[in-house]
Amino acid sequence: MEKEKLFEVKDLRISATNDDGEEVPIVKGVSFDIHKGEVVALIGESGSGKTTISLATLAYTKPGLHFAGGECQLFGKDVLTMPPLAQRELRGGNVAYLAQSAAATFNPAITINEQVTEAAVLHGRLSQQEANERAIELYHALELPDADRIGHRYPHQVSGGQLQRLMAAMALCGKPDLMVLDEPTTALDVTTQIEVLKASTKVIREENSAAVYVTHDLAVVAQVADHIVVLYSGEIMEQGSADQIINHPTHAYTKRLMEAVRPKPEAGQGVELTHEHHRDIDNIEVKGMTAGYGGIVDGEPVIPILKDINVSVKNGHVVGVIGESGCGKSTLARVMAGMLPPARGDIILDGKKLEGDLHDRKLEELQKVQFVFQMADTALNPKQLIGNIIGRPLEFYHGLKGKEKHAKVAEILEMVELPAAFANRYPMELSGGQKQRINMARSLAANPEVMLCDEVTSALDSIVGANVIKLLTALRDKTGVSFVFISHDLSTVASFADEIVVLYAGRVVEQGPTDEVLEPPFHPYTRLLISSVPELRIGWLEDTMKKREMAVGIARGVEITAKGCPFYNRCPLAIEATCELKTPPTLELEKGHQISCHLTLEQLQEAEAEAQKILLGYEKLGQEDPQVHVP
């Protein structure tokens, strides 16, 4: 039986008008249908028109754009020609929008429940009492902790993944006919991403509503979509069922998107070191470092984050630091940069101890260690020309001025594969990937020895992200700069890093050469991260969540503990009365590979062999994993 058609996009055309009064087409005759209980995914790289098309379902265009033709019909009524008051009722009533950033969506000064229920009450769809009851139902359905009381908290009192699910509750509260999900998992770590995907798709199916899912991540699309629309430059390249597009694509562009899907992290993916600058000596080192926030009392941070960290970066090497949100990755980079003085421990650059506070460091020490921030949008001054942004460190560190400075800016732009003419542009005139290149170019202008890259590809689409990684590899080979590459994306790190440091709750649980860390035996947390990377396979999410080990590991968040192993409450191999009480010893394996765990090497190898046996039997028989011990 065919599902009821809920929304129909017919020959939709959206245009902009340039300075000469000419019409520039942005969306060029797009058509697709959405049925009840169905998720339609719009996929394509940045600039393909995904978000612009999805916003048309709310009868909305961004400033500077206008509807040039076509229809968007909700139950047969064109929303584009509705009077303004009817469109107002549509937005948040019939059609709900979930933005990419939950943190930016919620008001930090208002409780969660007030914000979740507001639209449903405002549109008269529910009374406040009914909306409160509905919200609690949704908190349970979305598997949020302490569902009956979580609504009384403020946004900063819940994790990123929980906030993302609360945003879904906000959209669903008024029982909308259609939900527009705009990249809701892009900036989330892998375990949180699975949690949000599982909860959102479950509720959409149960409510028999429908969703438009905007993303560039095909592996995610494979888990949630019934129908896929592939877009490029405002046009549909191909559309069809999820099975057809993922397993039998016909268009060359769809195949190119498939190739850009990040591969499952495994040994042998790293880039070979071939450049002349590589030397096996420590460039920057962190020794016995403990750090946190809120000041230091009796040699201990008031809010502890990192504990007893030892990490070294060799000359010309890339060290990838991975872990979920809240593990302390960015804090580690901030300590290395001198933005956050450590409570204990040393930072050593080229054999010399650095002061903990950047204000106490010499100019040449500041010049040698540069930070590349995550969000280029907020890192670049919108009122400064690109030439001034890159020119500032050239002047500050190297005293370059006039023609010499302009020539060097052009050279650095060329180094990050951008034309010299970009020096006369402002950041707003650049795409996301181009802005990230400028962000890196500014750090490169200092001519550093070490670049601290904090999640620099997390908000970029797969193709642009892959290009940024290629650029970083080329820069390392040309200049010999060392990288500390912070990411929650294990696939990206595996393709780029020479060594990997796995952080969990402020402690190093595993580290070593990339190939060694990605080969068994694994620390149980490393194994959870590797198992959580979505595969480009329909049904992967369901198969993964049937494994009790994964379900428990994903459902519980990161907790920083004062004693014992912090992974204890999520670990399927935990030893009671040991793991929660005693600090785990460090197992020394081959080639500098280290694992911090109470289990012996033999026990870790046995656990891995058992997991593989279960996985093999599970794949053959389609059965659930046997129950494993969870403390």
KAFEN-V821086 format. One record per backbone hydrogen bond with DSSP energy under -0.5 kcal/mol. NH is the residue of the N-H (numbers start at 1). CO is the residue of the C=O. E is the energy in kcal/mol with one decimal. If there is no record, write none. Layout:
nh=NH co=CO e=E
nh=NH co=CO e=E
//
This chain:
nh=6 co=34 e=-2.6
nh=7 co=34 e=-2.2
nh=8 co=73 e=-2.3
nh=9 co=32 e=-3.0
nh=10 co=8 e=-0.6
nh=10 co=71 e=-2.8
nh=11 co=9 e=-0.5
nh=12 co=30 e=-2.9
nh=13 co=69 e=-2.7
nh=14 co=27 e=-1.6
nh=15 co=66 e=-2.7
nh=16 co=24 e=-2.5
nh=17 co=64 e=-0.7
nh=18 co=22 e=-2.7
nh=21 co=18 e=-2.2
nh=24 co=16 e=-3.8
nh=25 co=23 e=-0.6
nh=26 co=14 e=-3.0
nh=27 co=14 e=-2.3
nh=28 co=234 e=-3.1
nh=29 co=12 e=-1.0
nh=29 co=27 e=-0.7
nh=30 co=12 e=-2.0
nh=32 co=9 e=-1.6
nh=34 co=7 e=-2.9
nh=36 co=4 e=-2.6
nh=37 co=209 e=-1.9
nh=38 co=35 e=-1.4
nh=40 co=38 e=-0.6
nh=40 co=211 e=-3.0
nh=41 co=39 e=-0.6
nh=41 co=227 e=-2.9
nh=42 co=213 e=-2.4
nh=43 co=41 e=-0.6
nh=43 co=229 e=-2.6
nh=44 co=215 e=-0.7
nh=48 co=45 e=-1.6
nh=53 co=49 e=-2.4
nh=54 co=50 e=-2.3
nh=55 co=51 e=-2.4
nh=56 co=52 e=-0.8
nh=56 co=53 e=-0.6
nh=57 co=53 e=-0.5
nh=57 co=54 e=-1.2
nh=58 co=55 e=-1.6
nh=59 co=56 e=-1.8
nh=60 co=55 e=-1.6
nh=65 co=62 e=-2.1
nh=66 co=15 e=-2.4
nh=68 co=13 e=-3.0
nh=69 co=13 e=-1.2
nh=71 co=10 e=-2.3
nh=73 co=8 e=-3.0
nh=74 co=72 e=-0.6
nh=74 co=77 e=-2.8
nh=75 co=6 e=-2.5
nh=75 co=73 e=-0.6
nh=77 co=74 e=-1.8
nh=79 co=72 e=-3.1
nh=79 co=77 e=-0.6
nh=81 co=78 e=-0.6
nh=82 co=79 e=-0.6
nh=86 co=83 e=-0.7
nh=87 co=83 e=-2.1
nh=88 co=84 e=-2.0
nh=89 co=85 e=-1.7
nh=90 co=86 e=-1.8
nh=91 co=87 e=-2.0
nh=92 co=90 e=-0.6
nh=92 co=95 e=-3.6
nh=94 co=89 e=-0.6
nh=95 co=90 e=-2.9
nh=96 co=178 e=-2.6
nh=98 co=180 e=-3.6
nh=99 co=97 e=-0.6
nh=102 co=100 e=-0.7
nh=105 co=101 e=-0.9
nh=106 co=102 e=-2.0
nh=108 co=106 e=-0.6
nh=110 co=107 e=-1.5
nh=112 co=153 e=-2.8
nh=113 co=151 e=-2.8
nh=115 co=111 e=-1.4
nh=116 co=112 e=-2.5
nh=117 co=113 e=-2.2
nh=118 co=114 e=-0.9
nh=119 co=115 e=-0.5
nh=121 co=117 e=-1.9
nh=122 co=118 e=-2.9
nh=123 co=119 e=-2.4
nh=124 co=121 e=-1.4
nh=125 co=120 e=-1.7
nh=126 co=120 e=-1.4
nh=131 co=127 e=-2.9
nh=132 co=128 e=-2.3
nh=133 co=129 e=-2.1
nh=134 co=130 e=-2.7
nh=135 co=131 e=-2.5
nh=136 co=132 e=-2.0
nh=137 co=133 e=-2.1
nh=138 co=134 e=-2.3
nh=139 co=135 e=-2.4
nh=140 co=136 e=-2.0
nh=141 co=137 e=-2.6
nh=142 co=138 e=-2.9
nh=143 co=140 e=-1.7
nh=144 co=139 e=-2.8
nh=147 co=144 e=-0.6
nh=149 co=146 e=-1.7
nh=150 co=146 e=-2.0
nh=152 co=149 e=-1.9
nh=153 co=150 e=-1.6
nh=155 co=110 e=-0.5
nh=157 co=154 e=-2.4
nh=158 co=155 e=-1.4
nh=163 co=159 e=-2.4
nh=164 co=160 e=-2.0
nh=165 co=161 e=-1.7
nh=166 co=162 e=-2.2
nh=167 co=163 e=-1.7
nh=168 co=164 e=-1.2
nh=169 co=165 e=-1.9
nh=170 co=166 e=-2.1
nh=171 co=167 e=-2.0
nh=172 co=168 e=-2.2
nh=173 co=169 e=-1.6
nh=175 co=172 e=-2.3
nh=177 co=94 e=-1.5
nh=178 co=94 e=-2.3
nh=179 co=210 e=-2.3
nh=180 co=96 e=-3.3
nh=181 co=179 e=-0.6
nh=181 co=212 e=-3.2
nh=182 co=98 e=-2.7
nh=182 co=180 e=-0.7
nh=183 co=181 e=-1.0
nh=183 co=214 e=-2.5
nh=186 co=183 e=-0.9
nh=188 co=185 e=-1.5
nh=190 co=488 e=-0.7
nh=193 co=189 e=-2.7
nh=194 co=190 e=-1.9
nh=195 co=191 e=-1.6
nh=196 co=192 e=-2.4
nh=197 co=193 e=-2.6
nh=198 co=194 e=-2.8
nh=199 co=195 e=-2.1
nh=200 co=196 e=-2.6
nh=201 co=197 e=-2.4
nh=202 co=198 e=-1.7
nh=203 co=199 e=-2.0
nh=204 co=200 e=-2.2
nh=205 co=201 e=-2.2
nh=206 co=202 e=-2.3
nh=207 co=203 e=-2.5
nh=208 co=204 e=-0.7
nh=208 co=205 e=-0.7
nh=209 co=204 e=-1.4
nh=210 co=177 e=-1.2
nh=211 co=38 e=-2.3
nh=212 co=179 e=-3.0
nh=213 co=40 e=-3.0
nh=213 co=211 e=-0.6
nh=214 co=181 e=-3.4
nh=214 co=212 e=-0.6
nh=215 co=42 e=-2.1
nh=215 co=213 e=-0.5
nh=218 co=216 e=-0.9
nh=221 co=217 e=-2.1
nh=222 co=218 e=-2.2
nh=223 co=220 e=-1.3
nh=224 co=220 e=-1.1
nh=224 co=221 e=-0.6
nh=225 co=221 e=-2.6
nh=226 co=39 e=-3.0
nh=227 co=39 e=-1.8
nh=228 co=240 e=-3.1
nh=229 co=41 e=-3.2
nh=230 co=228 e=-0.5
nh=230 co=238 e=-3.2
nh=231 co=43 e=-3.2
nh=231 co=229 e=-0.6
nh=232 co=235 e=-2.5
nh=234 co=48 e=-2.0
nh=235 co=232 e=-1.5
nh=237 co=230 e=-2.9
nh=237 co=235 e=-0.6
nh=238 co=230 e=-1.1
nh=240 co=228 e=-1.9
nh=242 co=226 e=-2.0
nh=245 co=241 e=-2.6
nh=246 co=242 e=-2.6
nh=247 co=243 e=-2.4
nh=248 co=243 e=-0.6
nh=248 co=244 e=-1.8
nh=255 co=251 e=-1.9
nh=256 co=252 e=-1.8
nh=257 co=253 e=-2.3
nh=258 co=254 e=-2.1
nh=259 co=255 e=-1.9
nh=260 co=256 e=-1.2
nh=261 co=258 e=-1.3
nh=267 co=518 e=-0.6
nh=269 co=266 e=-1.0
nh=274 co=272 e=-0.7
nh=278 co=275 e=-1.0
nh=279 co=315 e=-1.1
nh=281 co=279 e=-1.8
nh=283 co=313 e=-3.5
nh=284 co=313 e=-1.5
nh=285 co=348 e=-2.5
nh=286 co=311 e=-3.4
nh=287 co=346 e=-2.6
nh=289 co=309 e=-2.3
nh=290 co=344 e=-1.7
nh=291 co=306 e=-1.6
nh=293 co=303 e=-2.2
nh=297 co=300 e=-3.0
nh=300 co=297 e=-1.6
nh=302 co=295 e=-2.4
nh=303 co=293 e=-2.8
nh=304 co=302 e=-0.6
nh=305 co=291 e=-2.2
nh=306 co=291 e=-2.4
nh=307 co=506 e=-2.9
nh=309 co=289 e=-2.7
nh=311 co=286 e=-1.8
nh=313 co=284 e=-3.0
nh=314 co=312 e=-0.5
nh=315 co=281 e=-2.7
nh=317 co=314 e=-2.0
nh=319 co=317 e=-0.5
nh=319 co=483 e=-2.9
nh=320 co=318 e=-0.6
nh=320 co=499 e=-3.0
nh=321 co=485 e=-2.4
nh=322 co=320 e=-0.6
nh=322 co=501 e=-2.5
nh=323 co=487 e=-0.6
nh=327 co=324 e=-1.6
nh=332 co=328 e=-2.0
nh=333 co=329 e=-1.6
nh=334 co=330 e=-2.4
nh=335 co=331 e=-2.2
nh=336 co=332 e=-2.1
nh=337 co=333 e=-2.1
nh=338 co=334 e=-0.7
nh=338 co=335 e=-0.8
nh=339 co=334 e=-1.9
nh=340 co=334 e=-1.3
nh=343 co=290 e=-2.3
nh=344 co=290 e=-1.8
nh=346 co=287 e=-2.1
nh=347 co=354 e=-0.5
nh=348 co=285 e=-2.8
nh=349 co=352 e=-3.0
nh=350 co=283 e=-2.7
nh=350 co=348 e=-0.5
nh=352 co=349 e=-2.2
nh=354 co=347 e=-3.5
nh=358 co=338 e=-2.5
nh=360 co=357 e=-2.0
nh=361 co=358 e=-1.2
nh=366 co=362 e=-2.1
nh=367 co=363 e=-2.4
nh=368 co=364 e=-1.3
nh=369 co=365 e=-1.0
nh=369 co=366 e=-0.5
nh=370 co=368 e=-0.6
nh=370 co=450 e=-2.6
nh=372 co=452 e=-3.3
nh=373 co=371 e=-0.6
nh=376 co=374 e=-0.9
nh=378 co=375 e=-0.7
nh=379 co=375 e=-1.7
nh=380 co=376 e=-1.8
nh=382 co=380 e=-0.5
nh=384 co=381 e=-1.6
nh=386 co=425 e=-2.9
nh=387 co=423 e=-2.4
nh=388 co=385 e=-0.6
nh=389 co=385 e=-2.0
nh=390 co=386 e=-2.5
nh=391 co=387 e=-1.8
nh=392 co=388 e=-1.7
nh=393 co=389 e=-0.6
nh=394 co=390 e=-0.8
nh=395 co=391 e=-2.1
nh=396 co=392 e=-2.9
nh=397 co=393 e=-2.7
nh=398 co=393 e=-0.6
nh=398 co=394 e=-1.0
nh=399 co=395 e=-1.2
nh=400 co=394 e=-1.8
nh=404 co=401 e=-0.9
nh=405 co=401 e=-1.2
nh=406 co=402 e=-2.3
nh=407 co=403 e=-2.6
nh=408 co=404 e=-1.9
nh=409 co=405 e=-2.4
nh=410 co=406 e=-2.1
nh=411 co=407 e=-1.9
nh=412 co=408 e=-2.4
nh=413 co=409 e=-2.5
nh=414 co=410 e=-2.0
nh=415 co=411 e=-1.8
nh=416 co=412 e=-1.7
nh=417 co=414 e=-1.6
nh=418 co=413 e=-2.8
nh=422 co=419 e=-1.8
nh=423 co=420 e=-1.8
nh=424 co=421 e=-1.7
nh=425 co=422 e=-2.1
nh=427 co=384 e=-0.6
nh=429 co=426 e=-2.0
nh=430 co=427 e=-2.1
nh=435 co=431 e=-2.6
nh=436 co=432 e=-1.9
nh=437 co=433 e=-1.5
nh=438 co=434 e=-1.9
nh=439 co=435 e=-2.4
nh=440 co=436 e=-1.8
nh=441 co=437 e=-2.7
nh=442 co=438 e=-2.5
nh=443 co=439 e=-1.0
nh=444 co=440 e=-2.6
nh=445 co=441 e=-1.9
nh=446 co=443 e=-1.1
nh=447 co=444 e=-2.3
nh=449 co=368 e=-1.9
nh=450 co=368 e=-2.8
nh=451 co=482 e=-2.8
nh=452 co=370 e=-3.3
nh=453 co=451 e=-0.8
nh=453 co=484 e=-2.6
nh=454 co=372 e=-2.4
nh=454 co=452 e=-0.7
nh=455 co=453 e=-0.9
nh=455 co=486 e=-2.1
nh=458 co=455 e=-1.0
nh=460 co=457 e=-1.4
nh=465 co=461 e=-3.4
nh=466 co=462 e=-2.3
nh=467 co=463 e=-1.8
nh=468 co=464 e=-2.0
nh=469 co=465 e=-2.1
nh=470 co=466 e=-2.1
nh=471 co=467 e=-2.1
nh=472 co=468 e=-2.5
nh=473 co=469 e=-2.3
nh=474 co=470 e=-2.3
nh=475 co=471 e=-2.6
nh=476 co=472 e=-2.2
nh=477 co=473 e=-2.0
nh=478 co=474 e=-2.3
nh=479 co=475 e=-2.9
nh=480 co=476 e=-2.2
nh=482 co=449 e=-3.1
nh=483 co=317 e=-2.5
nh=484 co=451 e=-2.5
nh=485 co=319 e=-2.7
nh=485 co=483 e=-0.6
nh=486 co=453 e=-3.1
nh=486 co=484 e=-0.8
nh=487 co=321 e=-2.5
nh=490 co=488 e=-1.0
nh=493 co=489 e=-2.0
nh=494 co=490 e=-2.6
nh=495 co=491 e=-1.3
nh=496 co=492 e=-0.6
nh=496 co=493 e=-1.3
nh=497 co=493 e=-3.1
nh=498 co=318 e=-2.5
nh=499 co=318 e=-2.0
nh=500 co=512 e=-2.8
nh=501 co=320 e=-3.3
nh=502 co=500 e=-0.5
nh=502 co=510 e=-3.5
nh=503 co=322 e=-2.9
nh=503 co=501 e=-0.7
nh=504 co=507 e=-2.9
nh=506 co=327 e=-2.1
nh=507 co=504 e=-1.6
nh=509 co=502 e=-2.5
nh=509 co=507 e=-0.7
nh=510 co=502 e=-1.2
nh=511 co=594 e=-2.2
nh=512 co=500 e=-1.7
nh=513 co=591 e=-0.6
nh=514 co=498 e=-2.5
nh=516 co=513 e=-0.6
nh=517 co=513 e=-2.4
nh=518 co=514 e=-2.1
nh=519 co=516 e=-1.1
nh=527 co=523 e=-2.2
nh=528 co=524 e=-1.6
nh=529 co=525 e=-2.3
nh=530 co=526 e=-2.5
nh=531 co=527 e=-2.5
nh=532 co=528 e=-1.1
nh=533 co=530 e=-1.0
nh=534 co=532 e=-0.6
nh=537 co=535 e=-2.5
nh=539 co=222 e=-0.5
nh=540 co=537 e=-1.8
nh=543 co=539 e=-2.4
nh=544 co=540 e=-2.7
nh=545 co=541 e=-2.5
nh=546 co=542 e=-1.0
nh=547 co=544 e=-1.2
nh=548 co=546 e=-0.7
nh=550 co=547 e=-0.5
nh=551 co=547 e=-2.4
nh=552 co=548 e=-2.5
nh=553 co=549 e=-2.0
nh=554 co=550 e=-2.5
nh=555 co=551 e=-2.0
nh=556 co=552 e=-1.5
nh=561 co=559 e=-0.6
nh=564 co=581 e=-0.7
nh=565 co=579 e=-3.9
nh=566 co=564 e=-0.5
nh=568 co=565 e=-1.8
nh=570 co=567 e=-2.0
nh=571 co=567 e=-0.9
nh=571 co=568 e=-0.9
nh=574 co=571 e=-1.0
nh=576 co=574 e=-0.7
nh=578 co=575 e=-1.5
nh=579 co=575 e=-2.6
nh=581 co=578 e=-1.2
nh=582 co=578 e=-3.0
nh=587 co=585 e=-0.6
nh=587 co=595 e=-3.7
nh=588 co=586 e=-0.5
nh=589 co=587 e=-0.7
nh=589 co=593 e=-3.3
nh=592 co=589 e=-0.6
nh=593 co=590 e=-1.8
nh=594 co=511 e=-3.3
nh=595 co=587 e=-1.8
nh=596 co=509 e=-2.8
nh=597 co=585 e=-1.7
nh=597 co=595 e=-0.8
nh=604 co=600 e=-2.2
nh=605 co=601 e=-2.3
nh=606 co=602 e=-2.5
nh=607 co=603 e=-2.5
nh=608 co=604 e=-2.1
nh=609 co=605 e=-2.4
nh=610 co=606 e=-2.6
nh=611 co=607 e=-2.3
nh=612 co=608 e=-2.3
nh=613 co=609 e=-2.0
nh=614 co=610 e=-2.5
nh=615 co=611 e=-2.6
nh=616 co=612 e=-2.4
nh=617 co=613 e=-2.4
nh=618 co=614 e=-2.9
nh=619 co=615 e=-2.4
nh=620 co=616 e=-2.1
nh=621 co=617 e=-2.6
nh=622 co=618 e=-2.4
nh=631 co=571 e=-0.6
//
